[in-house]
């Protein structure tokens, strides 16, 4: 896939599609979900949870 910033991409039902300017056509490809990567919680979010009593 050759995607550029600002390209419009659709993901639905395990498929991704976008318009390829080089080939001047819509490209559709299956997508496989491998895993989610957790990221550390931001200090601002922790502070907000602390101030609102949330968990």
C-alpha positions as CSV (number, residue, x, y, z in Angstrom):
1,X,0.0,0.0,0.0
2,X,1.2,3.4,-0.8
3,X,-0.7,5.9,1.3
4,X,0.0,9.5,1.8
5,X,-1.0,11.9,4.6
6,X,-4.5,13.1,3.9
7,X,-5.6,10.1,1.9
8,X,-9.1,8.9,2.6
9,X,-9.2,5.3,3.8
10,X,-12.2,3.2,4.6
11,X,-12.0,0.2,6.9
12,X,-15.1,-2.1,7.2
13,X,-15.7,-5.7,7.9
14,X,-12.0,-6.7,7.7
15,X,-11.4,-4.8,4.4
16,X,-9.5,-1.6,3.7
17,X,-10.1,0.5,0.6
18,X,-8.6,3.7,-0.7
19,X,-8.1,5.5,-4.0
20,X,-4.6,4.9,-5.5
21,X,-3.5,8.0,-7.5
22,X,-0.7,6.1,-9.2
23,X,-3.0,3.4,-10.6
24,X,-6.0,5.8,-10.7
25,X,-8.4,3.3,-9.2
26,X,-9.9,2.1,-5.9
27,X,-7.7,-0.5,-4.2
28,X,-9.3,-3.0,-1.8
29,X,-7.4,-5.4,0.5
30,X,-8.2,-7.6,3.4
31,X,-6.9,-6.5,6.8
32,X,-5.8,-8.9,9.6
33,X,-6.0,-7.7,13.2
34,X,-3.0,-8.8,15.1
35,X,-3.0,-7.1,18.5
36,X,-3.6,-3.9,20.3
37,X,-0.6,-2.0,21.8
38,X,-1.3,-0.3,25.0
39,X,0.2,3.1,25.6
40,X,1.0,4.7,28.9
41,X,-1.7,7.0,30.4
42,X,-1.0,10.7,30.0
43,X,-0.3,12.8,33.2
44,X,-3.3,15.0,32.3
45,X,-5.7,12.1,32.1
46,X,-4.4,10.7,35.5
47,X,-4.9,14.2,37.0
48,X,-8.4,14.4,35.6
49,X,-9.3,10.9,37.0
50,X,-7.8,11.9,40.4
51,X,-9.8,15.2,40.5
52,X,-13.1,13.6,39.4
53,X,-12.8,10.5,41.6
54,X,-12.9,8.2,38.6
55,X,-11.0,5.0,38.1
